[in-house]
Amino acid sequence: MVVKETFAVRHASPLLGVEADHEEGLQGASPPEGEESLPGVLQASADMLEFMAKVGIFDGLPKHELLELARVFTTRHAGDGQLIIKQYEAADGLFFIEQGAVSVRVKTGRNDEESEIASLAQGQYFGEVALLTGAGRSASVYAVGNVKLRVISKQDFDGCGLKSRLALGIKHAELDKNGLRKLFRAVPSCRNLAKAVLILATYFGLATFVFCQLEGWSLVDSVYFSVVTLTAVGYGDIVPTHPASRLFVVIFVLSASVTLALSLGGFLETLVTLEIKNEKARKALQLQPRAVDVFDQEGQRYHWRDRFCGCLGVVAVLICVGAVTARYALHVTVNWGEAFYFSVVTLATIGYGDVVPTTESDKWIVSVMCLVGVPLFATVLAKMVEIAYGRARFDQMKTVLGGLTHETFHLLVQFGDAMWRAGAYNSKPQQCRREQVSPFEFLCFILIKNENVTLEDIKVVMDNFSKLDTTGSGFLELDDVEEWLKRSPSSTNDSSGSVGQEGLQQRELAVFSR
């Protein structure tokens, strides 16, 4: 096997039953002890970084963390049916699928029978639960076809920032040995989708029959009324008058309301449970809240903005499609203003009833529009709320400087020069090219990036310091205290003109008296 810009070490893997290729993400030669080769770090494998960009868990990681992870990844290959990890065994690594797919299975009986609970494909990962909890593997994983895996060993996983990211961001961070089964049972499956379609078809069939028989409506009117009732649009142009059909509507609306309330309650319960699990995982692992690299912060904000703007674009497209449909496919509007009005009122399930379809073809089109557009519109709005919530959580993260490169150092130097030019501190700038950044400059840089203070705030504080520093030494000393006591009208001067140590201890500065 030829490895571009890397070297490979081949050895037999008893777990896979095949030989595994372990490829280092960077060049094999390590820098001398005590030295860190910056060019070596920057020459990370391009294909490794490209793969990491396709895995969601790596989204938003600072560049220096991605480079560090690229160094510790190894590569393994497994043939069809080969065992990758075995249930109940101790965790030895975290696995990412680069090519192929795997089958996740758990034991169901005493005869070591196994049943599949999930299938994972390219870009997904497994094995993190046991690493986080210290328990045995929750399930066995088998290769489906030829599979290529990227692996982080347990030792490297414990030492990288990915551990805290998984513990705080993945809701099954603290699941027990049966947690994987519970997790995948909660994921909507094709069976659940088929059940929902069956319930929907039963409702439409029953409603159409009831309204056709009791109200004497046509098939189109019955379906149309059922749809606008189900989607809560309720134009009001067609209403039931027969007592039995009204009773049917009452039963249906109450049933739908109870179902919606239970679904919403389950959703909120899931959110609360997720937050509790994340908090427990954080405390159990003794993790601190995640910090954001200061030079990745702006990029993350652009990322949130782009996602939010994307959702706004989808909302605009839905409204425009509804307006075009109302303007050209329906016979209910006379101008574009009325078309957009009908589109928004329908998608938002307001349904005033002043603009309604009249012909059979219009009612069929509106029925389809309600069944497709209303749920999609609500889903996009919910996604916008989720993005806003994620952005708020991100803004609460502390900003730090995760790593140092020539570029970041140059930016720090520029910041220090800008502080001096603004008169933010009293030290004189170096006349030659600066090669140092002081702790004070670094502190001000981080505080400003965290939006705790502004440059003007620092300038005011340092002006105050300069006034107190009467000797101009750059430090506040006892000589400065004596000078200020001499200037004070309430001070008492002795024959020597100096102030004793006991008198100094009894004085209080104005700033502490506020």
Kinemage of the C-alpha trace (Angstrom):
@kinemage 1
@onewidth
@group {chain A} dominant
@subgroup {mainchain}
@vectorlist {calphas} color= white
{ca met a 1} P 0.000 0.000 0.000
{ca val a 2} L 1.369 3.414 -0.968
{ca val a 3} L 0.785 6.173 1.516
{ca lys a 4} L 1.238 9.709 0.220
{ca glu a 5} L 3.533 11.777 2.458
{ca thr a 6} L 3.163 9.241 5.273
{ca phe a 7} L 4.690 5.967 6.339
{ca ala a 8} L 2.753 2.835 7.227
{ca val a 9} L 3.443 0.162 9.827
{ca arg a 10} L 1.787 -3.189 9.121
{ca his a 11} L 0.930 -5.608 11.865
{ca ala a 12} L -1.629 -8.350 12.485
{ca ser a 13} L -4.811 -7.209 14.202
{ca pro a 14} L -6.515 -9.977 16.205
{ca leu a 15} L -9.620 -7.819 16.524
{ca leu a 16} L -10.218 -7.405 12.818
{ca gly a 17} L -8.831 -10.711 11.736
{ca val a 18} L -6.964 -8.916 8.956
{ca glu a 19} L -3.833 -6.859 8.706
{ca ala a 20} L -4.317 -3.224 9.621
{ca asp a 21} L -2.565 -0.287 8.036
{ca his a 22} L -1.662 2.320 10.611
{ca glu a 23} L -0.925 5.593 8.875
{ca glu a 24} L 0.360 8.609 10.706
{ca gly a 25} L -1.412 11.849 9.853
{ca leu a 26} L 1.900 13.732 9.643
{ca gln a 27} L 5.415 12.895 8.540
{ca gly a 28} L 7.000 10.123 10.520
{ca ala a 29} L 10.009 12.071 11.691
{ca ser a 30} L 9.358 13.704 15.051
{ca pro a 31} L 11.030 16.973 15.982
{ca pro a 32} L 13.834 16.818 18.555
{ca glu a 33} L 12.778 16.734 22.172
{ca gly a 34} L 12.039 20.188 23.499
{ca glu a 35} L 11.395 21.573 20.018
{ca glu a 36} L 8.122 21.825 18.132
{ca ser a 37} L 8.425 21.912 14.357
{ca leu a 38} L 5.803 24.328 13.053
{ca pro a 39} L 6.275 23.272 9.391
{ca gly a 40} L 5.789 19.656 10.471
{ca val a 41} L 2.475 20.510 12.090
{ca leu a 42} L 1.282 22.470 9.065
{ca gln a 43} L 2.095 19.600 6.683
{ca ala a 44} L -0.791 17.453 7.951
{ca ser a 45} L -2.196 14.926 5.535
{ca ala a 46} L -4.571 16.685 3.150
{ca asp a 47} L -6.825 13.658 2.779
{ca met a 48} L -7.079 13.302 6.573
{ca leu a 49} L -8.217 16.898 6.986
{ca glu a 50} L -10.614 16.491 4.075
{ca phe a 51} L -12.161 13.454 5.770
{ca met a 52} L -12.508 15.301 9.089
{ca ala a 53} L -14.357 18.105 7.300
{ca lys a 54} L -17.089 15.583 6.379
{ca val a 55} L -17.715 14.457 9.982
{ca gly a 56} L -20.142 16.635 11.933
{ca ile a 57} L -18.435 16.204 15.316
{ca phe a 58} L -15.410 18.120 14.014
{ca asp a 59} L -17.468 21.168 12.943
{ca gly a 60} L -16.240 24.301 14.666
{ca leu a 61} L -13.052 22.780 16.092
{ca pro a 62} L -10.141 25.262 16.073
{ca lys a 63} L -7.503 24.706 13.427
{ca his a 64} L -4.826 23.739 15.915
{ca glu a 65} L -7.071 21.000 17.383
{ca leu a 66} L -7.748 19.598 13.906
{ca leu a 67} L -4.020 19.461 13.235
{ca glu a 68} L -3.386 17.717 16.543
{ca leu a 69} L -6.106 15.151 15.827
{ca ala a 70} L -4.688 14.522 12.363
{ca arg a 71} L -1.462 13.423 14.006
{ca val a 72} L -3.041 10.717 16.174
{ca phe a 73} L -5.425 9.104 13.669
{ca thr a 74} L -4.601 5.618 12.403
{ca thr a 75} L -6.247 3.702 9.576
{ca arg a 76} L -7.750 0.199 9.686
{ca his a 77} L -9.361 -1.953 7.023
{ca ala a 78} L -11.917 -4.726 7.557
{ca gly a 79} L -13.423 -7.194 5.122
{ca asp a 80} L -17.071 -8.154 4.816
{ca gly a 81} L -18.388 -9.709 8.038
{ca gln a 82} L -15.255 -9.029 10.062
{ca leu a 83} L -15.713 -8.195 13.754
{ca ile a 84} L -14.554 -4.663 14.561
{ca ile a 85} L -15.566 -4.341 18.216
{ca lys a 86} L -17.137 -6.961 20.476
{ca gln a 87} L -19.930 -6.432 22.970
{ca tyr a 88} L -18.890 -6.261 26.664
{ca glu a 89} L -15.182 -5.871 25.859
{ca ala a 90} L -13.189 -2.917 27.176
{ca ala a 91} L -12.954 0.137 24.946
{ca asp a 92} L -9.723 0.567 23.022
{ca gly a 93} L -10.557 3.381 20.611
{ca leu a 94} L -13.016 5.622 18.789
{ca phe a 95} L -13.885 4.596 15.210
{ca phe a 96} L -14.843 6.825 12.265
{ca ile a 97} L -16.152 5.333 9.013
{ca glu a 98} L -14.356 6.738 5.975
{ca gln a 99} L -15.544 4.163 3.423
{ca gly a 100} L -18.206 1.466 3.526
{ca ala a 101} L -20.756 0.664 6.224
{ca val a 102} L -21.021 -1.311 9.472
{ca ser a 103} L -23.750 -3.237 11.271
{ca val a 104} L -24.380 -2.631 14.997
{ca arg a 105} L -25.701 -5.722 16.775
{ca val a 106} L -26.580 -6.717 20.342
{ca lys a 107} L -27.072 -10.107 21.942
{ca thr a 108} L -30.714 -11.063 22.390
{ca gly a 109} L -30.625 -14.571 23.926
{ca arg a 110} L -28.623 -17.132 25.801
{ca asn a 111} L -27.330 -18.751 22.615
{ca asp a 112} L -25.303 -15.673 21.678
{ca glu a 113} L -27.879 -14.737 19.081
{ca glu a 114} L -27.517 -11.181 17.849
{ca ser a 115} L -29.970 -8.760 16.274
{ca glu a 116} L -29.124 -5.656 14.282
{ca ile a 117} L -30.194 -2.401 15.908
{ca ala a 118} L -28.528 0.057 13.533
{ca ser a 119} L -26.484 0.464 10.387
{ca leu a 120} L -23.827 3.175 10.195
{ca ala a 121} L -22.341 4.564 6.995
{ca gln a 122} L -19.624 6.936 5.775
{ca gly a 123} L -19.029 9.956 8.006
{ca gln a 124} L -20.523 8.358 11.134
{ca tyr a 125} L -18.653 7.100 14.184
{ca phe a 126} L -19.026 4.572 17.011
{ca gly a 127} L -17.328 3.459 20.213
{ca glu a 128} L -17.513 6.750 22.131
{ca val a 129} L -19.970 5.611 24.833
{ca ala a 130} L -17.634 3.050 26.375
{ca leu a 131} L -14.724 5.497 26.229
{ca leu a 132} L -16.696 8.159 28.081
{ca thr a 133} L -18.300 5.928 30.711
{ca gly a 134} L -15.523 3.386 31.225
{ca ala a 135} L -18.040 0.550 30.816
{ca gly a 136} L -17.780 -2.332 28.377
{ca arg a 137} L -18.900 -2.074 24.774
{ca ser a 138} L -22.689 -1.741 24.449
{ca ala a 139} L -22.822 -3.660 21.171
{ca ser a 140} L -20.791 -5.541 18.609
{ca val a 141} L -19.947 -3.951 15.271
{ca tyr a 142} L -19.360 -5.881 12.030
{ca ala a 143} L -18.106 -4.689 8.660
{ca val a 144} L -20.578 -4.694 5.773
{ca gly a 145} L -18.459 -5.099 2.680
{ca asn a 146} L -14.964 -3.641 2.622
{ca val a 147} L -14.660 -0.924 5.254
{ca lys a 148} L -12.001 1.713 5.844
{ca leu a 149} L -11.884 3.166 9.361
{ca arg a 150} L -10.062 6.049 10.972
{ca val a 151} L -9.253 5.274 14.606
{ca ile a 152} L -8.229 7.297 17.665
{ca ser a 153} L -6.744 5.151 20.419
{ca lys a 154} L -8.033 5.376 23.994
{ca gln a 155} L -4.841 7.073 25.155
{ca asp a 156} L -5.009 9.732 22.445
{ca phe a 157} L -8.763 10.166 22.999
{ca asp a 158} L -8.235 10.876 26.713
{ca gly a 159} L -5.667 13.524 25.881
{ca cys a 160} L -7.503 15.440 23.152
{ca gly a 161} L -10.278 18.026 23.226
{ca leu a 162} L -12.619 15.683 21.378
{ca lys a 163} L -13.478 13.969 24.672
{ca ser a 164} L -15.108 17.060 26.165
{ca arg a 165} L -16.867 17.811 22.873
{ca leu a 166} L -18.483 14.370 22.828
{ca ala a 167} L -19.324 14.465 26.539
{ca leu a 168} L -21.137 17.797 26.279
{ca gly a 169} L -22.569 17.582 22.794
{ca ile a 170} L -23.769 13.987 22.424
{ca lys a 171} L -26.885 13.066 24.349
{ca his a 172} L -25.808 9.471 24.994
{ca ala a 173} L -22.619 10.511 26.816
{ca glu a 174} L -23.721 8.773 30.012
{ca leu a 175} L -25.752 5.824 28.736
{ca asp a 176} L -25.415 2.471 30.452
{ca lys a 177} L -24.475 -0.749 28.680
{ca asn a 178} L -27.944 -0.962 27.137
{ca gly a 179} L -27.967 2.705 26.124
{ca leu a 180} L -27.158 2.115 22.474
{ca arg a 181} L -30.240 -0.037 22.045
{ca lys a 182} L -32.398 2.651 23.728
{ca leu a 183} L -30.878 5.351 21.557
{ca phe a 184} L -31.649 3.691 18.264
{ca arg a 185} L -35.119 2.690 19.427
{ca ala a 186} L -35.827 6.423 19.812
{ca val a 187} L -34.780 7.183 16.232
{ca pro a 188} L -37.722 7.338 13.805
{ca ser a 189} L -37.659 4.295 11.575
{ca cys a 190} L -39.372 3.235 8.389
{ca arg a 191} L -41.840 1.286 10.514
{ca asn a 192} L -42.849 4.450 12.368
{ca leu a 193} L -43.188 6.308 9.081
{ca ala a 194} L -45.396 3.576 7.659
{ca lys a 195} L -47.507 3.671 10.818
{ca ala a 196} L -47.952 7.442 10.476
{ca val a 197} L -48.952 7.104 6.817
{ca leu a 198} L -51.448 4.368 7.728
{ca ile a 199} L -53.021 6.527 10.465
{ca leu a 200} L -53.228 9.493 8.086
{ca ala a 201} L -54.831 7.415 5.348
{ca thr a 202} L -57.325 5.945 7.826
{ca tyr a 203} L -58.293 9.406 9.015
{ca phe a 204} L -58.798 10.763 5.503
{ca gly a 205} L -60.767 7.708 4.464
{ca leu a 206} L -63.037 7.826 7.508
{ca ala a 207} L -63.461 11.615 7.353
{ca thr a 208} L -64.262 11.552 3.647
{ca phe a 209} L -66.861 8.829 4.152
{ca val a 210} L -68.483 10.619 7.119
{ca phe a 211} L -68.712 13.997 5.408
{ca cys a 212} L -69.909 12.546 2.105
{ca gln a 213} L -72.685 10.618 3.849
{ca leu a 214} L -73.758 13.115 6.494
{ca glu a 215} L -73.129 16.460 4.801
{ca gly a 216} L -73.690 15.372 1.212
{ca trp a 217} L -70.376 16.922 0.144
{ca ser a 218} L -68.457 15.809 -2.909
{ca leu a 219} L -65.242 13.824 -2.613
{ca val a 220} L -63.191 16.960 -3.275
{ca asp a 221} L -64.982 19.023 -0.623
{ca ser a 222} L -64.664 16.236 1.944
{ca val a 223} L -60.919 15.786 1.371
{ca tyr a 224} L -60.391 19.564 1.271
{ca phe a 225} L -62.203 20.106 4.585
{ca ser a 226} L -60.314 17.200 6.189
{ca val a 227} L -56.956 18.657 5.137
{ca val a 228} L -57.607 22.235 6.293
{ca thr a 229} L -58.894 20.858 9.600
{ca leu a 230} L -55.924 18.535 10.115
{ca thr a 231} L -53.397 21.284 9.323
{ca ala a 232} L -55.292 23.823 11.493
{ca val a 233} L -55.684 26.211 8.546
{ca gly a 234} L -59.498 26.257 8.810
{ca tyr a 235} L -60.549 28.786 6.155
{ca gly a 236} L -64.181 28.564 7.235
{ca asp a 237} L -65.623 28.468 3.712
{ca ile a 238} L -66.923 24.921 4.280
{ca val a 239} L -68.247 23.964 7.698
{ca pro a 240} L -70.213 20.938 8.967
{ca thr a 241} L -73.878 21.453 9.821
{ca his a 242} L -75.077 17.931 10.663
{ca pro a 243} L -74.910 17.147 14.425
{ca ala a 244} L -73.195 13.802 13.830
{ca ser a 245} L -70.496 15.289 11.584
{ca arg a 246} L -69.896 18.070 14.097
{ca leu a 247} L -69.485 15.434 16.799
{ca phe a 248} L -66.963 13.681 14.567
{ca val a 249} L -65.023 16.952 14.167
{ca val a 250} L -65.033 17.478 17.937
{ca ile a 251} L -63.676 13.976 18.566
{ca phe a 252} L -61.023 14.368 15.890
{ca val a 253} L -59.862 17.820 17.029
{ca leu a 254} L -59.618 16.714 20.656
{ca ser a 255} L -57.744 13.543 19.674
{ca ala a 256} L -55.338 15.536 17.524
{ca ser a 257} L -54.810 18.087 20.321
{ca val a 258} L -54.053 15.389 22.886
{ca thr a 259} L -51.649 13.693 20.465
{ca leu a 260} L -49.907 17.000 19.777
{ca ala a 261} L -49.662 17.787 23.494
{ca leu a 262} L -48.167 14.375 24.229
{ca ser a 263} L -45.684 14.768 21.380
{ca leu a 264} L -44.708 18.255 22.545
{ca gly a 265} L -44.392 17.052 26.123
{ca gly a 266} L -42.173 14.193 25.018
{ca phe a 267} L -40.047 16.598 22.995
{ca leu a 268} L -39.598 18.970 25.944
{ca glu a 269} L -38.863 16.041 28.250
{ca thr a 270} L -36.168 14.896 25.824
{ca leu a 271} L -34.584 18.363 25.861
{ca val a 272} L -34.585 18.511 29.667
{ca thr a 273} L -33.191 14.977 29.929
{ca leu a 274} L -30.478 15.862 27.428
{ca glu a 275} L -29.404 18.904 29.452
{ca ile a 276} L -29.348 16.858 32.667
{ca lys a 277} L -27.254 14.113 31.048
{ca asn a 278} L -24.817 16.674 29.621
{ca glu a 279} L -24.416 18.336 33.021
{ca lys a 280} L -23.871 14.988 34.754
{ca ala a 281} L -21.347 13.967 32.128
{ca arg a 282} L -19.478 17.242 32.520
{ca lys a 283} L -19.265 16.857 36.300
{ca ala a 284} L -18.365 13.173 36.113
{ca leu a 285} L -15.514 13.861 33.723
{ca gln a 286} L -14.516 17.015 35.629
{ca leu a 287} L -14.733 19.058 32.466
{ca gln a 288} L -14.709 22.803 32.214
{ca pro a 289} L -17.078 24.614 29.836
{ca arg a 290} L -15.729 24.508 26.317
{ca ala a 291} L -13.711 27.506 25.165
{ca val a 292} L -13.601 28.922 21.664
{ca asp a 293} L -10.396 29.832 19.878
{ca val a 294} L -10.368 33.588 19.474
{ca phe a 295} L -9.411 33.394 15.795
{ca asp a 296} L -12.158 30.854 15.061
{ca gln a 297} L -14.843 32.850 16.861
{ca glu a 298} L -15.652 35.137 13.954
{ca gly a 299} L -15.773 32.210 11.550
{ca gln a 300} L -18.207 30.422 13.839
{ca arg a 301} L -20.437 33.480 13.931
{ca tyr a 302} L -20.434 33.583 10.139
{ca his a 303} L -21.315 29.869 10.201
{ca trp a 304} L -24.366 30.485 12.408
{ca arg a 305} L -25.363 33.459 10.298
{ca asp a 306} L -25.108 31.451 7.071
{ca arg a 307} L -27.281 28.668 8.504
{ca phe a 308} L -29.874 31.143 9.729
{ca cys a 309} L -29.879 32.963 6.379
{ca gly a 310} L -30.272 29.595 4.662
{ca cys a 311} L -33.422 28.924 6.677
{ca leu a 312} L -34.704 32.402 5.849
{ca gly a 313} L -34.092 31.583 2.204
{ca val a 314} L -36.157 28.394 2.495
{ca val a 315} L -38.990 30.346 4.146
{ca ala a 316} L -38.865 32.908 1.344
{ca val a 317} L -38.938 30.148 -1.293
{ca leu a 318} L -41.953 28.485 0.349
{ca ile a 319} L -43.835 31.780 0.482
{ca cys a 320} L -42.941 32.582 -3.127
{ca val a 321} L -43.984 29.123 -4.333
{ca gly a 322} L -47.281 29.523 -2.499
{ca ala a 323} L -47.786 32.969 -4.022
{ca val a 324} L -46.989 31.758 -7.550
{ca thr a 325} L -49.353 28.826 -7.041
{ca ala a 326} L -52.105 31.161 -5.849
{ca arg a 327} L -51.486 33.594 -8.705
{ca tyr a 328} L -51.326 31.203 -11.665
{ca ala a 329} L -52.642 27.773 -10.600
{ca leu a 330} L -55.571 28.977 -8.512
{ca his a 331} L -58.418 31.307 -9.334
{ca val a 332} L -58.551 33.020 -5.950
{ca thr a 333} L -56.298 36.091 -6.317
{ca val a 334} L -56.371 39.144 -8.545
{ca asn a 335} L -52.891 40.586 -7.905
{ca trp a 336} L -49.507 39.665 -6.423
{ca gly a 337} L -50.256 41.315 -3.086
{ca glu a 338} L -53.288 39.101 -2.596
{ca ala a 339} L -51.272 36.076 -3.755
{ca phe a 340} L -48.578 36.611 -1.114
{ca tyr a 341} L -51.272 37.293 1.463
{ca phe a 342} L -52.973 33.966 0.702
{ca ser a 343} L -49.619 32.128 0.786
{ca val a 344} L -48.567 33.443 4.205
{ca val a 345} L -52.022 33.041 5.755
{ca thr a 346} L -52.132 29.424 4.570
{ca leu a 347} L -48.562 28.403 5.504
{ca ala a 348} L -48.883 30.023 8.931
{ca thr a 349} L -52.206 28.168 9.467
{ca ile a 350} L -54.044 31.430 10.170
{ca gly a 351} L -56.738 30.836 7.544
{ca tyr a 352} L -58.935 33.935 7.838
{ca gly a 353} L -61.311 32.616 5.177
{ca asp a 354} L -61.611 35.822 3.149
{ca val a 355} L -59.602 34.318 0.252
{ca val a 356} L -60.520 30.674 -0.366
{ca pro a 357} L -60.501 28.195 -3.273
{ca thr a 358} L -63.785 27.831 -5.129
{ca thr a 359} L -63.347 25.263 -7.901
{ca glu a 360} L -62.637 21.563 -7.472
{ca ser a 361} L -59.191 21.870 -9.077
{ca asp a 362} L -58.322 24.736 -6.723
{ca lys a 363} L -59.331 22.680 -3.706
{ca trp a 364} L -57.151 19.748 -4.789
{ca ile a 365} L -54.168 22.095 -5.204
{ca val a 366} L -54.757 23.786 -1.840
{ca ser a 367} L -55.064 20.381 -0.158
{ca val a 368} L -51.662 19.334 -1.498
{ca met a 369} L -50.221 22.743 -0.603
{ca cys a 370} L -51.416 22.385 2.992
{ca leu a 371} L -50.202 18.804 3.407
{ca val a 372} L -46.723 19.601 2.058
{ca gly a 373} L -46.163 23.296 2.711
{ca val a 374} L -47.538 23.685 6.234
{ca pro a 375} L -45.373 20.947 7.877
{ca leu a 376} L -42.303 22.073 5.927
{ca phe a 377} L -42.869 25.706 6.891
{ca ala a 378} L -43.213 24.751 10.576
{ca thr a 379} L -40.093 22.565 10.402
{ca val a 380} L -37.975 25.388 8.986
{ca leu a 381} L -39.211 27.806 11.658
{ca ala a 382} L -38.320 25.246 14.343
{ca lys a 383} L -34.866 24.911 12.778
{ca met a 384} L -34.399 28.673 12.997
{ca val a 385} L -35.206 28.529 16.711
{ca glu a 386} L -32.684 25.711 17.120
{ca ile a 387} L -29.999 27.738 15.316
{ca ala a 388} L -30.701 30.798 17.456
{ca tyr a 389} L -30.439 28.630 20.596
{ca gly a 390} L -27.142 27.157 19.407
{ca arg a 391} L -25.797 30.635 18.635
{ca ala a 392} L -26.746 31.826 22.124
{ca arg a 393} L -24.949 28.835 23.669
{ca phe a 394} L -21.912 29.555 21.492
{ca asp a 395} L -21.809 33.223 22.507
{ca gln a 396} L -21.674 32.136 26.162
{ca met a 397} L -18.453 30.196 25.581
{ca lys a 398} L -15.265 31.836 26.752
{ca thr a 399} L -12.735 32.992 24.178
{ca val a 400} L -9.134 31.851 24.516
{ca leu a 401} L -6.098 31.602 22.275
{ca gly a 402} L -5.744 27.902 21.595
{ca gly a 403} L -2.421 27.934 19.771
{ca leu a 404} L 0.309 30.222 18.515
{ca thr a 405} L 1.429 30.633 14.914
{ca his a 406} L 3.326 33.343 13.067
{ca glu a 407} L 0.015 34.795 11.926
{ca thr a 408} L -1.555 34.902 15.397
{ca phe a 409} L 1.628 36.337 16.922
{ca his a 410} L 1.660 39.085 14.290
{ca leu a 411} L -1.952 39.933 15.146
{ca leu a 412} L -1.083 40.131 18.851
{ca val a 413} L 1.793 42.494 18.075
{ca gln a 414} L -0.504 44.650 15.964
{ca phe a 415} L -2.995 44.778 18.833
{ca gly a 416} L -0.278 45.878 21.272
{ca asp a 417} L 0.840 48.626 18.899
{ca ala a 418} L -2.765 49.784 18.517
{ca met a 419} L -3.072 49.968 22.305
{ca trp a 420} L 0.032 52.144 22.539
{ca arg a 421} L -1.124 54.457 19.749
{ca ala a 422} L -4.472 54.861 21.533
{ca gly a 423} L -2.674 55.768 24.759
{ca ala a 424} L -4.028 52.708 26.538
{ca tyr a 425} L -0.847 52.125 28.567
{ca asn a 426} L 2.168 54.109 29.608
{ca ser a 427} L 5.045 51.970 28.371
{ca lys a 428} L 7.044 53.214 25.426
{ca pro a 429} L 6.970 51.201 22.189
{ca gln a 430} L 10.083 49.503 20.898
{ca gln a 431} L 11.686 51.371 18.061
{ca cys a 432} L 12.766 48.179 16.309
{ca arg a 433} L 10.570 45.288 15.172
{ca arg a 434} L 8.771 43.950 18.242
{ca glu a 435} L 9.481 40.373 19.238
{ca gln a 436} L 7.523 40.197 22.489
{ca val a 437} L 3.942 40.423 23.708
{ca ser a 438} L 3.561 41.284 27.378
{ca pro a 439} L 1.117 39.513 29.727
{ca phe a 440} L -0.755 42.802 30.081
{ca glu a 441} L -1.213 43.116 26.315
{ca phe a 442} L -2.362 39.513 26.069
{ca leu a 443} L -4.824 40.004 28.952
{ca cys a 444} L -6.309 43.093 27.283
{ca phe a 445} L -6.556 41.242 23.969
{ca ile a 446} L -8.559 38.363 25.478
{ca leu a 447} L -10.796 40.666 27.546
{ca ile a 448} L -11.668 42.743 24.490
{ca lys a 449} L -12.337 39.665 22.361
{ca asn a 450} L -14.661 38.351 25.077
{ca glu a 451} L -16.380 41.755 24.995
{ca asn a 452} L -15.778 42.216 28.719
{ca val a 453} L -14.158 45.604 28.169
{ca thr a 454} L -13.398 48.010 25.339
{ca leu a 455} L -10.186 49.756 24.389
{ca glu a 456} L -11.657 52.984 25.774
{ca asp a 457} L -12.261 51.285 29.135
{ca ile a 458} L -8.629 50.198 29.284
{ca lys a 459} L -7.502 53.704 28.361
{ca val a 460} L -9.526 55.237 31.213
{ca val a 461} L -8.086 52.759 33.725
{ca met a 462} L -4.510 53.290 32.550
{ca asp a 463} L -4.909 57.078 32.613
{ca asn a 464} L -5.960 56.686 36.223
{ca phe a 465} L -2.885 54.543 36.872
{ca ser a 466} L -0.597 57.126 35.273
{ca lys a 467} L -1.990 59.866 37.520
{ca leu a 468} L -1.435 57.739 40.615
{ca asp a 469} L 2.116 56.883 39.517
{ca thr a 470} L 3.634 60.218 40.564
{ca thr a 471} L 7.215 58.973 40.249
{ca gly a 472} L 6.704 57.661 36.715
{ca ser a 473} L 8.323 54.332 37.581
{ca gly a 474} L 5.549 52.245 36.055
{ca phe a 475} L 4.666 50.819 39.475
{ca leu a 476} L 2.604 52.035 42.415
{ca glu a 477} L 5.006 52.289 45.357
{ca leu a 478} L 5.140 53.771 48.847
{ca asp a 479} L 6.789 56.864 47.403
{ca asp a 480} L 3.643 57.440 45.344
{ca val a 481} L 1.510 57.026 48.472
{ca glu a 482} L 3.566 59.599 50.375
{ca glu a 483} L 3.320 62.036 47.475
{ca trp a 484} L -0.450 61.676 47.335
{ca leu a 485} L -0.728 62.127 51.093
{ca lys a 486} L 1.237 65.337 50.809
{ca arg a 487} L -1.170 66.592 48.139
{ca ser a 488} L -4.227 65.697 50.229
{ca pro a 489} L -5.725 68.676 52.139
{ca ser a 490} L -6.613 66.435 55.081
{ca ser a 491} L -3.105 65.070 55.518
{ca thr a 492} L -1.057 65.989 58.579
{ca asn a 493} L 2.616 66.736 57.918
{ca asp a 494} L 5.126 66.103 60.676
{ca ser a 495} L 8.399 67.989 61.142
{ca ser a 496} L 10.261 65.785 58.687
{ca gly a 497} L 7.575 66.122 56.054
{ca ser a 498} L 7.215 62.354 55.805
{ca val a 499} L 4.421 60.023 56.766
{ca gly a 500} L 4.974 57.114 59.112
{ca gln a 501} L 4.217 53.525 58.255
{ca glu a 502} L 1.386 53.399 60.809
{ca gly a 503} L -0.242 56.397 59.202
{ca leu a 504} L -0.037 54.770 55.785
{ca gln a 505} L -1.844 51.679 56.981
{ca gln a 506} L -4.682 53.776 58.377
{ca arg a 507} L -5.308 55.599 55.130
{ca glu a 508} L -7.949 54.298 52.735
{ca leu a 509} L -7.912 54.957 49.027
{ca ala a 510} L -11.010 56.538 47.588
{ca val a 511} L -11.595 53.673 45.190
{ca phe a 512} L -12.134 51.266 48.096
{ca ser a 513} L -14.525 53.652 49.852
{ca arg a 514} L -17.135 53.724 47.085
